[in-house]
Amino acid sequence: MKYKTIFLIILVVYITILSIFVRTPDLYLNLILIGFLIEYEIFKPYFSKETQEKLNIIVYILIGIFILIVFRKIHEILS
């Protein structure tokens, strides 16, 4: 099997398991980010430069969402 296919299968299974057990969207997005980053770093050497650039965009979007969640939590704590 190609590494892209293995990457997607693992990611889909991980997200499915998360969606079953996690109820809050903040925790869900954070766990998706952590899982995606771990899996991306493991499979990164097997992807072409073009694929890495596309996946980097997804990483940046997820990190932006993570920063928004953290700022919102900080605001809740300080309020």
N, C-alpha and C positions, 0 to 999 in steps of 0.2 A: 504494500500500500504506500501511496505517496505521503510525505510528511504533512502536507497541507490537509489531507483527509484525516489523518490521525489527530492533528491539531484541532480540527473542527469537531470531530467526534468527542474528544475529551472535553472541549469547551461546552458543547451542547449537553452532555451528560452532567457536567458540573453545574451549569445554569439550571437544568431541570431539577436536580437535587436541591439546590438553593431555593428555588421557587416553591418547593414542597414544604420545606422546614422553616423558612424565614418569613416573618410577617411584616416587618417594618421596611419601608422602601429605602431608608437611609442605610441600614445595615446590609440590605440586599445589594445595593449599588457598591458599597465598600467591599463586600466579599467578592463581587464580580470583578472589581478592579484588582484586588489582590490575586485572585486566581488567574486572571488574564495576564497580569504582569509576570507571574511565576512561569506560566506555560509559555508565554512569548519569549522569555529569556532562555528557556530550555530549548525551544525549537528555532530560535533566531539564526543559528549558523546554517540551517538547512534551507532557509528561504532566500530567494533572489533579492537583489537590491530594490527592485520595484515593489515586491511584496512587503519588504521591510518598511519602505516609505509609507505604504498604505496602512500598515498596521501601526506605525508611529502616529498617524493622524488619530486613530482610535484611542491610542494610549493618551495622547494629549487631551482629547475630549473627556475621557474618563478621569484624568487627573484634575481637569477643570471642574467637573461635577463634584469630585472629592473635596476640592478646596471650598466650593460653595456650601457643601454639607458641613464642613468643619467650621466655617464662619457662622453659619446659622446656629450651630450648637453653642459656639462661644457667645453669640448674642443672647441665646436663651439663658445661658448660665449667668451672664452679667446683668440680665434684666430682672 
